[in-house]
Each structure stands twice: as C-alpha cells, then as structure tokens.
Amino acid sequence: MIKIENLRLVTEWDKTFPKSDFVNHEKVIFPNRYGITLAADLYTER
C-alpha cells in the first residue's frame, strides 16, 4: 500500500525568477512507484 506523506507546501511565490501572467503555476504531490512522496511545481500555459 502506498502512503502519501503530509507535506506543508508554501502558497507564496518562492522562485528566483519572476512570475509570469502567461503561465499557470500549481504545486502538486504524488507518490512514485517506490512509495516515495514527491512534491513538484506544475507549469501550464494560460
């Protein structure tokens, strides 16, 4: 059974590059096939 960890993700912009109005940004959490919980930034175009 894969268990997802409880991670605290920040909601403010924490990147070194400026935020763009042409890109949507969201933080995602998912378990990989080894059961390790990964946190990542997902960028999609608007």
N, C-alpha and C positions, 0 to 999 in steps of 0.2 A: 504494500500500500504506500502511495506517495503522499507525504505530508508537506503542506505548504507552510513555510515559516511566516510568522507575523513580523513584517518589516515596517519600519516607520520611514515613509518617504516624505521629503520636503515638498511643499507646494510652490514656494517661490522660485524664481529663475536662478539657477545655481551654476550656469555655464560661463565660460570665459569669453564666448562670442556673443554678440548682440542678438536679441530675439527679433525674429522677422515676422511681419504681418502676412507673409505669403506661405507660412508653414504652420501647421498644427503640431502641437507637442503634447505628449502624454507619457506618464510613467506607467510601465507595465511590470507585472510579476508573474513568473511562470516556472514550474519545475522542469528540469531537464530529465532525460531518460535515466539518469543515475540517482534521481531523487534530490538533487541539489537545487535549491530555490534561487533563481536568478532575477535580478531587477535590472531593467533597461529603460532607455528613453526611446520612444517611438515617434518618428517624424513623418508626417504625411503632408502632401500639398493641399492647399485650400482650393 
